[in-house]
Amino acid sequence: MFPYIRRPGAVAWDDRGFAGLRDPLGVHMKQKLVWFIWGLLLAVQAAAVNAQDVCPPALKPAVQEAKAARLAAELLTRYHYKPTPLDNALSSRMFDQYLKALDPEKLYFLQSDIDRLAAARTRLDDAIYSEDLRAPFDIFNLYACRATERMVHARSLLRQGFDFQGDETMLIDRKDQAQPSTEAQLKDLWRKRVKNDWLRLRLAGTDDATIVRILDKRYDNAIKRLAKITSADAFQAFMNAYTMAIEPHTNYRGPRAAEDFDISMRLSLVGIGAVLMDVDGYATIRELVPGGPASR
């Protein structure tokens, strides 16, 4: 509703009990009101468009990723210390592990999303063998879409502020909780989550205007990170679900993660206080850390 504007001496009652304006709004005020309404309509239309376009572009598996998945399956099936056949039983565990990795706190997916994705529960093994990874990528794309939607909603909550006078509780660890069944339940979870973020900053002595800027930037950065996710990231998430479904200490490293690991091994601080680097395949001490055990 637009704010009601009363001007002194402007309201009069006629014989029918009708309140009318003796002194109507000036021309300039009318023009401003028209422009305000027009701007509001544009904002509503823009919000509707943004609601439709909020999801990041859908990721598609690369040909080499599908082949890598098939090769990894052959190696894990034959040469892992705990050989496990890639069948429907393992596919079901992969499905659960995948969802657990994507939405561990049950803050993104609705139960209806899980029900819709359940068609892939026993098809992930077939996806690997047939080198057709559309099913696991569909799951990841829905996650990216839902996560972005939640971040957009979190930003919108900042405009209304929060009332801290009443008593309210929030469960921090939701790993063992059920998936929200309705949009209203999910929105209430996010209202409490954003309220908690706000309260933590307020208790640290931050004023409300600064809190809004900090949280808006935090949620916006999360949206930007989701938009930068690549097919390689989605593939690694899926393959990690596969390896961890076999046993929790086995991980898949994509090219970028493997490169980071190699770098950390070639040049890293170890417990003895030395910086190591790789020279012709041999670990070589590059320097000693001052004050470390090796320098004494």
Backbone hydrogen bonds, N-H to C=O, Kabsch-Sander energy under -0.5 kcal/mol:
donor,donor_aa,acceptor,acceptor_aa,energy
6,R,4,Y,-0.6
7,R,5,I,-0.5
10,A,7,R,-2.1
12,A,20,G,-1.8
14,D,18,F,-1.7
17,G,14,D,-2.1
20,G,12,A,-2.4
20,G,18,F,-0.6
22,R,10,A,-2.5
22,R,20,G,-0.6
23,D,10,A,-0.6
30,K,26,G,-2.1
31,Q,27,V,-2.4
32,K,28,H,-2.4
33,L,29,M,-2.3
34,V,30,K,-2.6
35,W,31,Q,-2.5
36,F,32,K,-2.3
37,I,33,L,-2.6
38,W,34,V,-2.6
39,G,35,W,-2.7
40,L,36,F,-2.3
41,L,37,I,-2.3
42,L,38,W,-2.2
43,A,39,G,-2.2
44,V,40,L,-2.3
45,Q,41,L,-2.5
46,A,42,L,-2.7
47,A,43,A,-2.4
48,A,44,V,-2.0
49,V,45,Q,-2.1
50,N,46,A,-2.8
51,A,47,A,-2.2
52,Q,48,A,-1.1
53,D,49,V,-2.0
54,V,50,N,-0.6
66,A,62,A,-1.8
67,K,63,V,-2.0
68,A,64,Q,-2.2
69,A,65,E,-2.3
70,R,66,A,-1.7
71,L,67,K,-2.4
72,A,68,A,-2.8
73,A,69,A,-2.1
74,E,70,R,-1.9
75,L,71,L,-2.2
76,L,72,A,-2.9
77,T,73,A,-2.4
78,R,74,E,-1.5
79,Y,75,L,-3.3
80,H,75,L,-0.6
80,H,76,L,-0.7
84,T,76,L,-0.5
87,D,85,P,-1.3
91,S,87,D,-2.6
92,S,88,N,-2.2
93,R,89,A,-1.5
94,M,90,L,-2.7
95,F,91,S,-2.4
96,D,92,S,-1.9
97,Q,93,R,-2.5
98,Y,94,M,-2.8
99,L,95,F,-2.2
100,K,96,D,-2.2
101,A,97,Q,-2.1
102,L,98,Y,-2.1
103,D,99,L,-2.8
106,K,103,D,-1.3
111,Q,180,P,-2.6
114,I,110,L,-1.8
115,D,111,Q,-2.6
116,R,112,S,-1.9
117,L,113,D,-2.4
118,A,114,I,-1.3
119,A,116,R,-0.9
120,A,117,L,-2.5
121,R,118,A,-1.7
123,R,120,A,-1.7
124,L,120,A,-0.8
127,A,123,R,-2.1
128,I,124,L,-1.6
129,Y,125,D,-2.4
130,S,126,D,-2.6
131,E,128,I,-1.0
132,D,127,A,-2.3
137,F,133,L,-1.8
138,D,134,R,-2.5
139,I,135,A,-1.7
140,F,136,P,-1.9
141,N,137,F,-2.8
142,L,138,D,-2.0
143,Y,139,I,-2.0
144,A,140,F,-2.6
145,C,141,N,-2.1
146,R,142,L,-2.8
147,A,143,Y,-3.0
148,T,144,A,-1.9
149,E,145,C,-2.4
150,R,146,R,-2.2
151,M,147,A,-1.9
152,V,148,T,-2.4
153,H,149,E,-2.3
154,A,150,R,-2.5
155,R,151,M,-2.1
156,S,152,V,-1.7
157,L,153,H,-1.5
158,L,154,A,-0.7
158,L,155,R,-0.8
159,R,156,S,-1.0
160,Q,157,L,-1.1
161,G,157,L,-0.8
164,F,162,F,-0.6
172,I,170,M,-0.7
174,R,172,I,-0.8
177,Q,174,R,-1.7
186,L,182,T,-1.9
187,K,183,E,-2.7
188,D,184,A,-2.0
189,L,185,Q,-2.0
190,W,186,L,-2.0
191,R,187,K,-2.3
192,K,188,D,-2.2
193,R,189,L,-2.0
194,V,190,W,-2.8
195,K,191,R,-2.4
196,N,192,K,-2.4
197,D,193,R,-2.1
198,W,194,V,-2.5
199,L,195,K,-2.7
200,R,196,N,-2.4
201,L,197,D,-1.5
202,R,198,W,-2.3
203,L,199,L,-2.8
204,A,200,R,-0.9
205,G,202,R,-1.9
206,T,201,L,-2.1
211,I,207,D,-2.3
212,V,208,D,-2.3
213,R,209,A,-1.6
214,I,210,T,-2.7
215,L,211,I,-2.8
216,D,212,V,-2.4
217,K,213,R,-2.0
218,R,214,I,-2.2
219,Y,215,L,-2.8
220,D,216,D,-2.3
221,N,217,K,-2.5
222,A,218,R,-1.6
223,I,219,Y,-1.8
224,K,220,D,-2.3
225,R,221,N,-2.4
226,L,222,A,-2.1
227,A,223,I,-1.8
228,K,224,K,-1.0
228,K,225,R,-0.6
229,I,226,L,-0.9
234,A,230,T,-1.9
235,F,231,S,-2.7
236,Q,232,A,-2.3
237,A,233,D,-2.2
238,F,234,A,-2.1
239,M,235,F,-2.8
240,N,236,Q,-2.3
241,A,237,A,-1.6
242,Y,238,F,-1.8
243,T,239,M,-2.7
244,M,240,N,-2.7
245,A,241,A,-1.2
246,I,242,Y,-0.8
246,I,243,T,-0.6
247,E,243,T,-1.8
250,T,247,E,-1.6
251,N,249,H,-0.5
254,G,252,Y,-0.5
258,A,254,G,-3.1
259,E,255,P,-2.1
260,D,256,R,-2.3
261,F,257,A,-2.3
262,D,258,A,-2.4
263,I,259,E,-2.4
264,S,260,D,-2.3
265,M,261,F,-1.8
266,R,262,D,-2.2
267,L,263,I,-2.3
268,S,276,L,-0.9
270,V,274,A,-1.3
273,G,270,V,-2.3
275,V,287,E,-3.2
276,L,268,S,-1.9
276,L,274,A,-0.6
277,M,284,T,-2.3
279,V,282,Y,-2.7
282,Y,279,V,-1.9
284,T,277,M,-3.1
286,R,275,V,-3.4
286,R,284,T,-0.6
287,E,275,V,-1.2
289,V,273,G,-3.3
292,G,289,V,-2.5
294,A,272,I,-2.6
295,S,292,G,-1.1
296,R,293,P,-1.1
